[in-house]
Amino acid sequence: MANTILEIHRPNREAASFELEAGTYSIGSDADCKICLPGDSVDFRHAILTILDDAIWVEDLASETGTLLDGTPISVRSRVTNGQQIDLGTYSLVVNPTARPVPEPAPEQVPIEPPDIPAEPLPPAVLQAPAHTLDDAALDQKRSIKQQIHQELVARMNIKRMSLSGIKEKDLTDKAKATIDGIMQDVREKLPHGIDPHELAREIFDEALRLGPLETFLADDEITEIMVNGPNQIYVEKNGKLIRSPQTFMDASSVMAIIERIVSPLGRRIDESQPYVDARLADGSRVNAIIHPLSLVGPCLTIRKFSKIPFTDQDLINFGTITPHVAEFIRICVILRKNIVVSGGTGSGKTSLLNVISSYIPPQDRIVTIEDAAELQLKQDHVVSLEARSPNIEGKGAVTIRDLVRNSLRMRPDRVVVGECRGGEALDMLQAMNTGHDGSLTTVHANAPRDVISRLETMVLMSGMELPVRAIREQIASAVDIIVHESRFSDGSRKVTNVTEIVGQEGEQITMQDIFAFKQTGVDENGKVTGALTPTGSVPTFMEEISARGLSIDQTIFTPPSRL
C-alpha cells in the first residue's frame, strides 16, 4: 500500500496535508501525541489511527466528546475507507490513500451469527486451488476463525474502553470469559472437525486480554527463551535447543497489541519514531521488541525468561554450572569486597549468575542496582533499584546507564551493581571501584577473560575521554579483582569456564592468573558435554587477607586433582 495522505481541517483555517507511512498514530491534544490537535475540544489522548498495509483503522480512546466516522459515533475499532471523514472535537481528518490495496483471496471463514444480527455470507476458500500444504491450510483456517470470533468479541464488548474506564481486572476478565463463551455457543456447531472449542476459547481470551500464544510458553518452566518473528513464526528454546512452535498469532496487529500491553505499563513506547524497545515482564523476564520499518518480517518479540523463583548457588551446582568449591571461593571474594566482573557471550547466563553472586552481599550493606530494564532480583532489604529511561517522542528526556552510575555515587552506596556495561559507563564504573565502592559487580560481553580487558578498554574510549592506553589499563588493573567467565556449550548447557584473578600490571600488560578453569573432555552418547571445572594450582594473592578478616577457606580447593 502506498503512503497515506492525511488532511486535517479546522474552522476558518486552510487544510493541512501530511504523508503518513504504515504504523500506529496517537491523536490528541498532548504534545507527545504523533498527531497533535491542540485545543479544549480534543482529549489529552483522544484516538488511535492505525495504518496497515491493507487497511486503515480508527479507534476512540474513551474520549469525552467522542470520535465520529462520517458523522456516526464509533465505539469500537472501525475501518476507514478512502475519503471518509473522522471528526474529533472541532477537527476533521480525511484519509486518502494514494492507491487502493488489491484484495487478496479470502481464506475459508466460518460465519458468526450473534443474536439478532444476521451474518453476511463469506466466500468459501475451498473453491480456490490450494497453494499450500494441508497443515498450512488447517492453520490458516483456524486463524481465520479466531479473527472472526475476536472481531465479534470486540463488537460485543469494547475491552480497551472498559480498561480505560477503571473497571477491576477480575470484573473485566469475568465479562470477557462470559462473552467468549456466549460466542462459542453460537458457533460451536459450525466449527470444522478437529478444532477444540475449549482450546479455541482459551486462545482467543489470551489474545484479547493477555499475551496470546505466549501464555503457554511463559507457563512452561522448561522454555527459557521465546522468539516471535512476525505473526506467523514462533520459536522457543527448550532444554537448550531451538524448536519451532506450531502456534501463531492472528495477524501483525495482534502482535503489536501484545507488545503495547507489555511496554505501556512501564511507561515505555514503541512506534515508527522509536521502533524498538527493551522492557520486562512482571516476573523480571527480559523483553525486546522491534517493529516496522526496521523489521521487514513484521513485529518481532524476544523474551528471555527468568525463573519465577530466583536461582540459588545450589541450583547452579545442581545444573553443573559451578562446583561447590568455586561457589565458596566466590562467596569469600564478595565478603572481602573484591570487585567482580561476570563475562560471557550472549545467552550464556551472565545475569542469572550475577544474581546469585549478588546474594552473597551481606544484608547490612546498602546496594544500588543499575539496569537498562530491571531484571535482578536481590533478596536483601537495603536495595535501591534504578532503571534507565528511553527518550520521549521528541528525542528528549533520556537517562542512560552512565547517568545513573554517576548519580549512584551520590547515594552513599556500599555496593554498586550494574546489570551490564556496554558503553561509556565502563569508565564511571571503574572509577567507582577505585574510589571506595569496593565489592561492586557488573557483567561484560566477552569471549574469554583476556577479552574482558580489551572490551573494557574499548568501552572506556567510548566515553569520549581520550585517555592513553596505559592509563586505562592501570585503571582496570587497580579496579577489577576477579573475572568469572561463563560459556554456553553445544548441548545448551551453561558452565563457568574460568575464575580468573587480575594480579597487577607489568609494563603495559595486565597480568592474570586462572584460579579455576573448565576442561572439556568430550561429548557423551546423549550429546552432553563432559568435563570438569578444576583448580589450576594457582593460589589467590589475597590469602593473607582472608585470614586477617577472620574468614577461613580450605586451601586444598586450589590443588589440582593430579596433585591430590
Secondary structure in CASP SS format (residue, H / E / C, confidence):
PFRMAT SS
TARGET T0000
AUTHOR 0000-0000-0000
METHOD secondary structure of the structure
MODEL  1
M C 1.00
A C 1.00
N C 1.00
T E 1.00
I E 1.00
L E 1.00
E E 1.00
I E 1.00
H E 1.00
R C 1.00
P C 1.00
N C 1.00
R C 1.00
E C 1.00
A C 1.00
A E 1.00
S E 1.00
F E 1.00
E E 1.00
L E 1.00
E C 1.00
A C 1.00
G E 1.00
T E 1.00
Y E 1.00
S E 1.00
I E 1.00
G E 1.00
S C 1.00
D C 1.00
A C 1.00
D C 1.00
C C 1.00
K C 1.00
I E 1.00
C E 1.00
L C 1.00
P C 1.00
G C 1.00
D C 1.00
S C 1.00
V C 1.00
D C 1.00
F C 1.00
R C 1.00
H C 1.00
A E 1.00
I E 1.00
L E 1.00
T E 1.00
I E 1.00
L C 1.00
D C 1.00
D C 1.00
A C 1.00
I E 1.00
W E 1.00
V E 1.00
E E 1.00
D E 1.00
L C 1.00
A C 1.00
S C 1.00
E C 1.00
T C 1.00
G C 1.00
T E 1.00
L E 1.00
L E 1.00
D C 1.00
G C 1.00
T E 1.00
P E 1.00
I C 1.00
S C 1.00
V C 1.00
R C 1.00
S E 1.00
R E 1.00
V C 1.00
T C 1.00
N C 1.00
G C 1.00
Q C 1.00
Q E 1.00
I E 1.00
D E 1.00
L E 1.00
G C 1.00
T C 1.00
Y E 1.00
S E 1.00
L E 1.00
V E 1.00
V E 1.00
N E 1.00
P E 1.00
T C 1.00
A C 1.00
R C 1.00
P C 1.00
V C 1.00
P C 1.00
E C 1.00
P C 1.00
A C 1.00
P C 1.00
E C 1.00
Q C 1.00
V C 1.00
P C 1.00
I C 1.00
E C 1.00
P C 1.00
P C 1.00
D C 1.00
I C 1.00
P C 1.00
A C 1.00
E C 1.00
P C 1.00
L C 1.00
P C 1.00
P C 1.00
A H 1.00
V H 1.00
L H 1.00
Q C 1.00
A C 1.00
P C 1.00
A C 1.00
H C 1.00
T C 1.00
L H 1.00
D H 1.00
D H 1.00
A H 1.00
A H 1.00
L H 1.00
D H 1.00
Q H 1.00
K H 1.00
R H 1.00
S H 1.00
I H 1.00
K H 1.00
Q H 1.00
Q H 1.00
I H 1.00
H H 1.00
Q H 1.00
E H 1.00
L H 1.00
V H 1.00
A H 1.00
R H 1.00
M C 1.00
N C 1.00
I H 1.00
K H 1.00
R H 1.00
M H 1.00
S H 1.00
L H 1.00
S C 1.00
G C 1.00
I C 1.00
K C 1.00
E H 1.00
K H 1.00
D H 1.00
L H 1.00
T H 1.00
D H 1.00
K H 1.00
A H 1.00
K H 1.00
A H 1.00
T H 1.00
I H 1.00
D H 1.00
G H 1.00
I H 1.00
M H 1.00
Q H 1.00
D H 1.00
V H 1.00
R H 1.00
E H 1.00
K H 1.00
L C 1.00
P C 1.00
H C 1.00
G C 1.00
I C 1.00
D C 1.00
P H 1.00
H H 1.00
E H 1.00
L H 1.00
A H 1.00
R H 1.00
E H 1.00
I H 1.00
F H 1.00
D H 1.00
E H 1.00
A H 1.00
L H 1.00
R C 1.00
L C 1.00
G C 1.00
P C 1.00
L H 1.00
E H 1.00
T H 1.00
F H 1.00
L H 1.00
A H 1.00
D C 1.00
D C 1.00
E C 1.00
I E 1.00
T E 1.00
E E 1.00
I E 1.00
M E 1.00
V E 1.00
N E 1.00
G C 1.00
P C 1.00
N C 1.00
Q C 1.00
I E 1.00
Y E 1.00
V E 1.00
E E 1.00
K E 1.00
N C 1.00
G C 1.00
K E 1.00
L E 1.00
I E 1.00
R E 1.00
S E 1.00
P C 1.00
Q C 1.00
T C 1.00
F C 1.00
M C 1.00
D C 1.00
A H 1.00
S H 1.00
S H 1.00
V H 1.00
M H 1.00
A H 1.00
I H 1.00
I H 1.00
E H 1.00
R H 1.00
I H 1.00
V H 1.00
S H 1.00
P H 1.00
L H 1.00
G C 1.00
R C 1.00
R C 1.00
I C 1.00
D E 1.00
E C 1.00
S C 1.00
Q E 1.00
P C 1.00
Y E 1.00
V E 1.00
D E 1.00
A E 1.00
R E 1.00
L C 1.00
A C 1.00
D C 1.00
G C 1.00
S C 1.00
R E 1.00
V E 1.00
N E 1.00
A E 1.00
I E 1.00
I C 1.00
H C 1.00
P C 1.00
L C 1.00
S C 1.00
L C 1.00
V C 1.00
G C 1.00
P C 1.00
C E 1.00
L E 1.00
T E 1.00
I E 1.00
R E 1.00
K C 1.00
F C 1.00
S C 1.00
K C 1.00
I C 1.00
P C 1.00
F C 1.00
T C 1.00
D H 1.00
Q H 1.00
D H 1.00
L H 1.00
I H 1.00
N H 1.00
F H 1.00
G C 1.00
T C 1.00
I C 1.00
T C 1.00
P H 1.00
H H 1.00
V H 1.00
A H 1.00
E H 1.00
F H 1.00
I H 1.00
R H 1.00
I H 1.00
C H 1.00
V H 1.00
I H 1.00
L C 1.00
R C 1.00
K C 1.00
N C 1.00
I E 1.00
V E 1.00
V E 1.00
S E 1.00
G E 1.00
G C 1.00
T C 1.00
G C 1.00
S C 1.00
G C 1.00
K H 1.00
T H 1.00
S H 1.00
L H 1.00
L H 1.00
N H 1.00
V H 1.00
I H 1.00
S H 1.00
S C 1.00
Y C 1.00
I C 1.00
P C 1.00
P C 1.00
Q C 1.00
D C 1.00
R C 1.00
I E 1.00
V E 1.00
T E 1.00
I E 1.00
E E 1.00
D C 1.00
A C 1.00
A C 1.00
E C 1.00
L C 1.00
Q C 1.00
L C 1.00
K C 1.00
Q C 1.00
D C 1.00
H C 1.00
V E 1.00
V E 1.00
S E 1.00
L E 1.00
E E 1.00
A C 1.00
R E 1.00
S C 1.00
P C 1.00
N C 1.00
I C 1.00
E C 1.00
G C 1.00
K C 1.00
G C 1.00
A C 1.00
V E 1.00
T C 1.00
I H 1.00
R H 1.00
D H 1.00
L H 1.00
V H 1.00
R H 1.00
N H 1.00
S H 1.00
L C 1.00
R C 1.00
M C 1.00
R C 1.00
P C 1.00
D C 1.00
R E 1.00
V E 1.00
V E 1.00
V E 1.00
G C 1.00
E C 1.00
C C 1.00
R C 1.00
G C 1.00
G C 1.00
E H 1.00
A H 1.00
L H 1.00
D H 1.00
M H 1.00
L H 1.00
Q H 1.00
A H 1.00
M H 1.00
N C 1.00
T C 1.00
G C 1.00
H C 1.00
D C 1.00
G C 1.00
S C 1.00
L E 1.00
T E 1.00
T E 1.00
V E 1.00
H E 1.00
A C 1.00
N C 1.00
A C 1.00
P H 1.00
R H 1.00
D H 1.00
V H 1.00
I H 1.00
S H 1.00
R H 1.00
L H 1.00
E H 1.00
T H 1.00
M H 1.00
V H 1.00
L H 1.00
M C 1.00
S C 1.00
G C 1.00
M C 1.00
E C 1.00
L C 1.00
P C 1.00
V H 1.00
R H 1.00
A H 1.00
I H 1.00
R H 1.00
E H 1.00
Q H 1.00
I H 1.00
A H 1.00
S H 1.00
A H 1.00
V C 1.00
D C 1.00
I E 1.00
I E 1.00
V E 1.00
H E 1.00
E E 1.00
S E 1.00
R E 1.00
F C 1.00
S C 1.00
D C 1.00
G C 1.00
S C 1.00
R E 1.00
K E 1.00
V E 1.00
T E 1.00
N E 1.00
V E 1.00
T E 1.00
E E 1.00
I E 1.00
V E 1.00
G E 1.00
Q E 1.00
E E 1.00
G C 1.00
E C 1.00
Q E 1.00
I E 1.00
T E 1.00
M E 1.00
Q E 1.00
D E 1.00
I E 1.00
F E 1.00
A E 1.00
F E 1.00
K E 1.00
Q E 1.00
T E 1.00
G E 1.00
V E 1.00
D C 1.00
E C 1.00
N C 1.00
G C 1.00
K C 1.00
V E 1.00
T E 1.00
G E 1.00
A E 1.00
L E 1.00
T E 1.00
P E 1.00
T C 1.00
G C 1.00
S C 1.00
V C 1.00
P C 1.00
T C 1.00
F C 1.00
M H 1.00
E H 1.00
E H 1.00
I H 1.00
S H 1.00
A H 1.00
R C 1.00
G C 1.00
L C 1.00
S C 1.00
I C 1.00
D C 1.00
Q H 1.00
T H 1.00
I H 1.00
F H 1.00
T C 1.00
P C 1.00
P H 1.00
S H 1.00
R H 1.00
L C 1.00
END
